[in-house]
């Protein structure tokens, strides 16, 4: 059913819904609230200063409205609650003035200032609240609010065919309520107990479908569908012995895993995970070399052109006799034509590049291996483009976000996993220091920065936002630049560069290259440096408002320094969540960090690396619902092996499963 067929949805509203990922009536009905607001009258005696208040009363006079500019206004009035009279102020609700006459009965929701007996309201409801209300809150935008989304769902819900993807045996086993009823309650809840039952049922189905896909993929790994390869491992060890450094045991084990996969009769689908700087890149290069020895082409996809260039240069040094081709979006016409021709003829042994590797004009002669560096940067659909070309090579995914093994085995059940935990010899751990915003702390990190700069080292400075926000008081990237220029005005030789997401690719490349070449000494950046250049001379990182990041994200960021034998430092600046951030001052082990992240924040930050449609859960949270996930893993596995999977009644489940896997 089209969105345009729903009452109240015109072309403009449809466009706004599309921006939220809602493209059909089915999408709309399955667009569930991300939280619920419980609205019940407050007992004023129980409230402390600054607490949330929900209180009914009578508007004593017509409100006054003050306009600050075209977009901002403030409305004030007095509310008589029967017990006391409070001053109420609410922002950007001037349109309610005509309805708020003296004597109007309303309920005000907001923040209570006990000292001044005033309320800063966030919402006003007409009439009194007689019983507890449960208000669904949807992810929305300033163009289309949560209330309007809920209203549109009310028009669509009875017109959409809501399919149940749980087999009857599961419904009976857990005594689940009907799917249609569950969806209805999730959008229009009236009772907490019924809402909990509805959410449990919908979460279970969501996780059941996810685990069924994982188990189906695992079971359907076809025997004998691998590429035919004959490679003497002696040639691999001979190359390893030529390296100017000794590989760690974990690196050697990972290479053996990959070699065994490549020569086996089954197609490889392996995840190589390890900390930033643990040596995954050399393992991937050796995987490409093994693939080359078996006379197949290999491709390495990098998330940025700078990283692709870096891999290209490093691999050419290691394998001077191989024909290694670089393919990226911005190339001279002649250069690109030559690269495409060499790939088509098979002259190119190894191709390194960005997403340009899977564009329509690239024709491979005999692609045998694809490696995606920082694989979470590539969507499933992009990787699927290779399948659309009729190519099904061996796949190696690399991730610098280590995942605790227990969770990895569940979430990546369709993959084999190699983990690199030991760091290369000579690599010193990064010393992490947590500081606040006091004058003493500011002076401390500025002195540290000056000390490193005087030693001719370089520094990353990370800012979480590009522009000022009216709602969030965070350090602006331009403000940081101005403050650092003032702090180091006596040292004009320490040039400062900036790189952020709103810059063009050319501007980003120039800023990063200037830093890599040592032209700039301080690089102020948003998190684009997370998968950026490898600057061995960078020995310090300062991260502003570090409470804004998950522990795993911070751990990845600090991995940009300490890529040498020098002492390196990461300074976390934050006055909030210091207990959580303190974890990073105690360990450099990414696996321990991700485990703590999982405990403290939930799965979103830890498992955000698998950004296929699979992990985009609408209702479930990997941390909170992990026990439920384990149940669905077991139940879906049993269901797939049973006769019930093939009966007519469940044909729609099988069809959905196969279609979703093919789309991925």
N, C-alpha and C positions, 0 to 999 in steps of 0.2 A: 504493500500500500504506500502511495506517494505522500510526502508531507503536505503537499498542496491540497490534498483531499480532506485534511483535518481543519475543523473550524478554528478560525483565528490565525491561521498560518498563511501569510502572503509571501511574496517574493523576498522582501527584506528580512522577515522573520526566518524564512527558510535558510537564507544566507547565514544569519547569525547562528542558527542551529548547526549548520554544516561546519562552522568554525569550532563548534564543540564536539565534532565527530559524530553528529546525529544526521544521518542521510536518508532515513526512511522512518515510517511509523513504527516498525519493529525496533529500530534503534532507540526511538523515543521511549517506548514502553520499557525497554531494557536499560534505560539510563537511570540507574538507581541513586537515591540520596547517599552522600558520603558520610552524613551524620544526621542525628535527630536532636532537635531542641525540645527539652521537656519544660513546658510552661505551667507552673502552678504558683498560686499566690504565696508571697513571702510573709513570714512572721517578723515584723519589724524589730521585735525584741531580740531575735536571734542573729540579726545582721551586724557585721562589723563595718567599719569605714572602708569603702571601696568594693564592697560585695555587690554581686548581681541582685537586682531587686525586680520583683514582678508585683505590682500593686494597682488596685482599682480605685476609682474616685470620680469626682466631678470636676470638669474644667470650669474654673471660677470666672474667667474672662476671655474675651476674644484674644488670641495670641498676638504678640508683637513679632514682626519679622525684620531681620537685619540682613542686608545684602552686602557681602564683602567684595564680590566681583560677579561676573556673569554666571559663574559656575557654583559659587559657594554662598550659602545663606544659613542663617541661624534663626530658629523660631523659639520663643520663650512664652511661658504662661504659668499660672499657679494651679496646682492640683490639690483639691480638698479630699483627703482619704477618709474623713470621718474621725480619724484619730489626730491628725495633724495636717498642716498645709505645707506643701513642698514646692519649691521653685523647680520647674522642668525646663530643660533646654534640649533641643534636638536639631541636628544639622541636616541640611538639604531635604527638608520635608515641607517647604513653604506651600506646596500644592495642597496640603491638608488643612490650611487655614480656614477655607470656606466651610469645612465640615465641623470645625472645632468652635462651636458657639458656646457662650456661657451656659452652663447647665448640662452640657453633653457628657454622658457617662462613658468613660474610657478605662482601658488598662494600659499602664505604662511599663515598659520593660527597659532596664538600663543599669547604670552604675550609681550606687548610693553614696553621697557625700554626707556623712553623719554630722560633721562639724558645722557645715553650712546649711544643713537640712535641704539639700538639693539633689536632683537626679539628672544625670546626663543620659538621655534616652537613646536607645538604638532602634526602638520600634514602638508604635502606638496601635493598640487594637480597640475597636469600638465595642462598647458593652463591657460587662464584667465577665470574668472567667469563673464559671461555677464549678468546673471539674478540671482535672489535669488534661492539658492539651499536648499532643506530640506533633511537632512541626518538622516535616522533612526538609533538609537543607541539601540542595544540589550544587555541584560545581557549576558556576554560571559566569557571566561577564557583565560589564557595565551596560552592554547593549541589550541583554536579556536576563532578567533576574530569576531567582529560584522560584518565587511564587508563580510567575508566568509559566515556567516550565511545568510545574505541578498542574496548573490549570489545563495546559495543552494535553498532558498525559491523561487527564480525566476525560477529555473528548475522544482520545484515541484508544483507550484501554479495552473497550468493548468491541472495537472494530478489528482488532488485531488477533490473529490466530496464535495463541500462546502454546508453543510446543513443549511437551514434557520430555526431557532427555534422561530421566531415571527409569530403569526397568522396574516393573511392578514388584519383583522380589525385594528390591532395595526399599521401595516405598513401604512395603509391608514390614520389613525387618526393623525399620526405625520409626514406624508409625507416622510418616510424614504427612502433612496436610497437602491438599490439592495444589498443583503448581499455579493455576489461575488465581486461586484464593490467596496464595503466598505473595504473588506479584501485586495484587490489589492492596493487601495489607501493608506491604513495603512502601507503597506510594501514599496510602491514605490510612495511616495507623490511628487507632482509637484506644488501644489497650496495650500496655507494656508487655504483658504475658504473651498475647497473640503475636505481637511484633517480634518478640524473641523467637517464637516457633517458626514464623515466616522466614526470618533471616537465617535461621539454622538450616532450613530446607533449601533456600536459594544458594547459600554458601556451599552446602554439601554438593549440590548439582554442579556448581561452577568448578569446584575442585575435582569432582568426579570426572567431568569432561576433560579437564587438564591432565589428570593422571591416566585416564583412559588413552589419551593421545600418546603420552610418554610410554606406557606399557605396550601399546599397539606398535609403535615405531621400534621398540626394543625387540618385540616378538617377530616383527616382519623383516628384520635384517636378513636378506636373502643369502643363503649359503651359495658360495660359488659365483657371486656377482662382482667380485673384485677384479681389478686389472691384472693381466698376466705379467709378472715381474720376476726377473732372475738377477739378483745383485749379490756379489761376494762381499760379506761384511768386513773382510780384511781390508778392502779399499776404503771403507768408512773409517776404520781404526787408523789406517795409514794417514788419512787426512787429519784426523783429530790430533795425532802426534806432531803434526807440523804447526799446530796453534802455539802462539807465544805464551799461553797460560794453560794451566791444568783445569779441566772441567771438574765440577763437583759430582759427587755420587748421584745426586738427584738428576743432574743434567744427563749423565751417562745412562741412567735408568730410563729417562724419558726418550732418549734417542733409540735405545733398544726396543721400547714399546712401539715407537713409530715405525722402526724398521720391520718388526714382526707384523705390524698391521699392513704395511705396504706389500710385503711378500706373501701375505695370506690370501686365501681364496675369497675373503669377505672384504667389502668396501670399508675403508677407515672413516670413522666419525668420532674424533677424539678432541677432548678439551685439554689444553696445556695451560695450567694456571700457576701463578707464582708472583711474588712481590715485584714491584718496579725495581729493576737492577739485579734481579736474581739470575739473569742469563737466559731468558726465553728466546731472545732473538737469534743467538748462535745456534740454538737447538733447531729453530725454524729453518735457518740457512742449511744446516746439515740434512734436514728432511728434504729440502729442495735438491740437494746434491744426490741423495739416495734416489730420488725420483728421476733425476737426470741420468744416473747410471743405468736406470731401467729403460732409458730411451723415450721418456715422456716429457712433455713440456710441464713447467710448474709456474704457478702464479702466486704472488704475495700481494694482498690488498692492504694498504695502509689508510688510516682515517684522514690524514692530511697530506698535502703535497710536500711539505717540509719533511715529514717523516718518511715519505716515499723516496725523496731525494737522498735522505740520510741512509736508508737501507740500500739503495742502489749503489751509492759510493762505497759503502762498507763491503758489500758483496763482491763488487768488482775487484777490490783489493785482495779479498780472500780467494776468489776464483778467477784469476786473470785469463785463463784459457777458455772459459765459458762465454757464450754469447748472451749477455744479459741486457735486456731492453727495458727502458723506462717509458711508461705510458701514463700521461696525466691530462687533465682537462685543457690546460693552457700550454700548447706547443706550437711551434712554427708548422705551417701546412706541410712543407717538404719533410720535416723531421717526423711528423706524425704519420705521413703516408709511408715512409720507409719503415717505421716501427710496425705498422699494421701489416705491411707486406711480409716482413720477416716472421711475424706471428703466424700468418696464413700459410706460408711455405714450410714452416717448421724450423727455419733457420735460427729463430730465437729459442734458446734453451730455457731461459727463465725470464718471466715478465714481472716487473715490479711497478706498482702504480696505485692509484686511488680507485674510486668507483668507476672510473673510465674503463677499467678492465672488463666490466660487464655491459658496456654500452653496445648498441645494435651493430655498429660497424666493425666490431672486433670478432674475427673468425679464427679460431684455434685449429691447428693442424691435428694435434693429439694431446689435449690437456689431461694430465694425469693426477695433478695435485693442486688444490687451492688452499692457501693459508690466509686467514683473516687476522690481522694484528689488531688488538683491542676490538675483538669481534662484536662487542655490544654496540659499536658505532655503525654497524651495518645491519639494516633491517632484514627480516626473513625474506621479504619480497625481492630485495636486491640480490640476495644469494640465490634465490629461486630463479633469477633470470638466466643463470647458467644452465639450469635444467631445461628451461624453455628453448635453449639453443641445442638441445639434444645431447648435452654433455653432463655426465654424472661422475665427476672425478672423486678421488679420495679427499676428505675434508679434515683440516686441522684448524681448530679455533684456539686463539690465544687470549687469555684474560689476565690483567694485572690486578684484579680484585680477587684475592684468595677467598674461597668460601669454605667454612667448616665442613669437614668430610661428611658428617651425618646428613647435613642439608643438601650437599652437592649430590650425594648418591640418590636422594629422593628427587630433586629438581632436574638433575641431568641424567636421569635413569636410562635415557636412550643413547647416552654417550659413554665412551670409555674416558677415564680421567687420569692424567699424569700431573703430579704436583711437584714443583721445585721449591723446597723450603730452605735449603742451605744456601747461604750467600757466597759468592766467589771470594777467594782469599784476598786479603789486602783491603777489602771494602769495610770502612769503619761505620758503625751505626751513627745515625744522625741524632745529635743531642737536641731534645725537644724541651722548650721552656715555655711555661704558661704565665702570661703577664696581663695586668688590667690596664686601666686608663689613667691611673694616678700620674702625677708629674714625675715621681720617682721612677715608675715603670717605663714611661715614655723616654726619659733620659737614658735608662738602662739599655733599651733596644737601639736607640740612636747611637750610643757609644759603641755597642757591638757592631753595628753597621759600619761606622767609621773605621773601626779596628780592621775589619775584613777588607774594606776598600783600600786602606793604606797598604795592605799586603797584596794589592793588585788582584784581589778576588772580585767576583760579581755576585749580585744579590737579586733574588726575585721578591717582589712585593705583590701580594694577592688581595684584590678588592672584590667583594661579592656582588656589587651593583655598579652599573655604568652611569645611571642618572639618579638625581635626587628623587626620593619618594615622599609624598605628603604623609603617608601612613607609617612608614618605617624609618626610624632614625638610624641610618647606617652611613658609614663613611663612603663618600663619593670618590670615584677613581680620580677625578680632576682635583678634588680637594686634597687628596693624598699627595698628588703630584706637587701642588702648591706648597703644602706643608714641608715636604722633603726638600724642595728647592730652597725654602727659607732655612731649614736646618743645616743644609750643606752649601749655603751661599758663599762661604769662604773657600769652597773647593769646586770651582766651575769645571774642573777636568772630569769630575764624576757625572757624566751625562746620564740623563734619565729618559727612558723610552716607555711608550704605552702601547698595549695591545688588548683589544676587547672584541666581543662578538659582533658589534655593529660596524666594525671597520671592513673595508673590502678585503678580498683575499690578498691582493697585491700589497695593500697597506700592512696587513698582518705579516706577510712574508718578509717585507722590508724590515719591520720592527724586530722580528725574531732573528733575521740574518744579521742585523746590526749588533744585536746582543751576542749572537754566536761568535761573531768576528771580533768582539771586544770593543766595538765603537761606542756602545752604551754600557754603563756599569751597573745601572739599576733598571730592571724591567718591571714596571707596574702593569699588572695583568688581571683579567678575570680568569676563570678556570680553563681557558683555552690552552694554558701551558701544560695542563694535565697530560696531554698526549703530544707535547711539543718537542722541541729540539733537545738534544743531549749536549749540555754545556758543562764540560768537566771542571771548568774554572768557577762555576757557581757553587758557593760554599754556604750560602745563607738564604733562608726564606722567611719572610714576615707575612703572616696571614691576619688581616683585619676581620673583626666580627666573626671569629672562627666558630662561634656557637651556631652560625647559620648552616654549617656543613655537618654531614655525618662523619663518624670516625673513619670509615673506609675511604671516603673522599679526601679527608685531610691526610690520611696515610699515603694515598696515591700522590697527592700534591707534594708532600715532603720528599717523596722518592725522586723528585727532580734535582735535589741536591744530594751530596754525599756520593757522587758517581766517580769517586777518585780515592786516593789514599790520604787526602787532607781531612782535618777536623771540620765537620759541617754542623750547621745549626738550623733549627726551625723554631721560630717564635710565634706562638699562638696568642693573639690579643683578644681578650674577652672578659667582660664583667659578669657574664651569665653562663650557666651550665658548667661551671668550673670543675665540678666533681666528675662529670662525664668526660670532659676534655683532658682531665688529669691522667686518664688511661694512656694517652699517647706519650706522656712524659716518662712512663714506666716500661714501655716495650716498643721494639721496632719490628716485632713479628706480626706480619700482616694477617696471618691466620688467627692469632689471638685477638687482634684488633677487630676483625670482622665478626668474631664470636661475641665480643663485647657489644659491637654495634647491633648485632642481632638481638641481644638481650635488652638493650636500652632503647632502641628505636624501632625495632621490627624489621620485616623483610624488605621494605621498600628501598632502603638505601643499599643494603647488602646485595639484594638480588635484582636491583634495577639494571644490572649488567645484561640480563637476558631480555632485551626489549623487543621480543617478538610479540605477536598478539597474544601468545600463550600467557605471558606473565602480567598482562594488563588486566588484572582482576578488578571486577566492578565492585565487589562486596568483600571479598576475602582479604585477610592480612596474614602473610606467611607466619609471622611470629605468634599472633593471637590464635590462629586457627591451625597451628602445626599438627596438633593431635588429630584434628579432623582430616587434614591432608593425608596423614598416615593411614587413617581408616579408608579413605577413598582410594589410596594406592592399593591396598589389599583387596577391597571390594571390586575395583575395576579390573584388576588382574584376574580375579576369580570369574567375573562376568565374561570377559573376553575368551576365556577357555571353556566356558559352559555352552551347552546347546541353546540356552536362552538367547545368546548373542545373534543367532541365525534365524530365530523364529520371525514370522511375518509381523507380529505385534511390535517388534523392535527394529523393523527395517529402517525407520526414520532415524534411529540412533546410529545405525551402521552407516547410513548415507551421510549424515552430518559429520561423523568421524572421518570418513574417507575424503569428503569434500574439503574439510578444514585442513587436513594434512596436505592435500594436493595444492591448496592455496598457499600454504606455508612453503 
